[in-house]
Amino acid sequence: MAIRVISFGQLSEITGKIFQAEVQNTDQLAALLRDRYHIPVDIKYMVAVNKKVITNNTLLKADDTVALLPPYSGG
Protein backbone atom coordinates (compact mmCIF):
# COMPACT_ATOMS: atom_id res chain seq x y z
CA MET A 1 0.00 0.00 0.00
CA ALA A 2 1.62 3.23 -1.14
CA ILE A 3 1.12 6.56 0.55
CA ARG A 4 2.34 9.93 -0.64
CA VAL A 5 4.62 11.86 1.71
CA ILE A 6 5.23 15.58 1.33
CA SER A 7 7.94 17.13 3.47
CA PHE A 8 8.72 20.75 4.20
CA GLY A 9 11.63 22.71 5.63
CA GLN A 10 14.69 20.85 6.83
CA LEU A 11 13.06 17.45 6.23
CA SER A 12 12.57 18.18 2.52
CA GLU A 13 16.29 18.85 2.21
CA ILE A 14 16.94 15.34 3.56
CA THR A 15 14.13 13.28 1.99
CA GLY A 16 13.19 15.31 -1.05
CA LYS A 17 9.96 17.26 -1.30
CA ILE A 18 7.68 14.33 -2.27
CA PHE A 19 8.21 10.59 -2.02
CA GLN A 20 6.21 7.36 -1.82
CA ALA A 21 6.28 5.06 1.20
CA GLU A 22 4.95 1.57 1.88
CA VAL A 23 3.84 1.77 5.52
CA GLN A 24 0.73 0.84 7.49
CA ASN A 25 0.75 3.63 10.10
CA THR A 26 2.50 6.81 11.14
CA ASP A 27 4.77 5.04 13.65
CA GLN A 28 6.12 2.91 10.79
CA LEU A 29 6.65 6.09 8.77
CA ALA A 30 8.67 7.61 11.63
CA ALA A 31 10.80 4.43 11.75
CA LEU A 32 11.30 4.61 7.98
CA LEU A 33 12.49 8.21 8.28
CA ARG A 34 15.04 7.18 10.91
CA ASP A 35 16.21 4.05 9.06
CA ARG A 36 16.21 5.10 5.39
CA TYR A 37 16.90 8.82 5.67
CA HIS A 38 18.79 8.82 8.99
CA ILE A 39 16.52 11.51 10.47
CA PRO A 40 17.71 12.04 14.05
CA VAL A 41 15.07 11.53 16.73
CA ASP A 42 15.72 15.05 18.05
CA ILE A 43 14.44 16.72 14.86
CA LYS A 44 10.97 17.99 15.70
CA TYR A 45 8.13 17.91 13.18
CA MET A 46 4.39 17.56 13.09
CA VAL A 47 2.50 15.03 11.00
CA ALA A 48 -0.69 15.73 9.06
CA VAL A 49 -2.71 12.99 7.40
CA ASN A 50 -4.95 14.24 4.60
CA LYS A 51 -4.56 17.83 5.86
CA LYS A 52 -5.40 17.01 9.50
CA VAL A 53 -2.64 17.30 12.10
CA ILE A 54 -2.41 14.15 14.20
CA THR A 55 -0.69 13.53 17.53
CA ASN A 56 -1.04 9.75 17.91
CA ASN A 57 -0.15 6.76 15.79
CA THR A 58 -2.64 6.72 12.92
CA LEU A 59 -3.52 3.92 10.53
CA LEU A 60 -2.93 4.81 6.90
CA LYS A 61 -4.74 3.63 3.81
CA ALA A 62 -3.81 3.53 0.15
CA ASP A 63 -3.56 6.95 -1.45
CA ASP A 64 -3.38 8.87 1.86
CA THR A 65 -1.21 11.97 1.80
CA VAL A 66 1.02 12.57 4.79
CA ALA A 67 2.69 15.94 5.32
CA LEU A 68 5.77 16.36 7.49
CA LEU A 69 5.66 19.87 8.89
CA PRO A 70 8.54 21.66 10.61
CA PRO A 71 7.97 23.60 13.83
CA TYR A 72 6.60 27.05 13.25
CA SER A 73 6.18 30.20 15.26
CA GLY A 74 3.72 33.01 14.98
CA GLY A 75 4.50 36.64 14.78
Residue pairs with C-beta under 8 A, 6 or more apart in sequence:
1 22
1 24
1 60
1 61
1 62
2 20
2 21
2 22
2 62
2 63
3 20
3 21
3 22
3 23
3 29
3 60
3 62
3 63
3 64
3 65
3 66
4 18
4 19
4 20
4 63
4 64
4 65
4 66
5 15
5 18
5 19
5 20
5 21
5 29
5 65
5 66
5 67
5 68
6 17
6 18
6 65
6 66
6 67
6 68
7 14
7 15
7 16
7 17
7 18
7 19
7 67
7 68
8 67
8 68
8 69
8 70
9 45
9 69
9 70
10 43
10 70
11 33
11 39
11 43
11 45
11 68
11 70
14 37
14 38
14 39
15 33
15 37
15 39
15 68
21 29
21 32
21 66
23 29
23 32
23 60
24 59
24 60
25 57
25 58
25 59
25 60
26 47
26 49
26 54
26 57
26 58
26 60
26 66
27 57
29 47
29 60
29 66
33 39
33 68
34 40
34 41
44 70
44 71
45 68
45 69
45 70
45 71
46 53
46 68
46 69
46 71
47 53
47 54
47 58
47 66
47 67
47 68
47 69
48 54
48 66
48 67
48 69
49 58
49 60
49 64
49 65
49 66
50 64
50 65
51 65
51 67
53 69
60 66
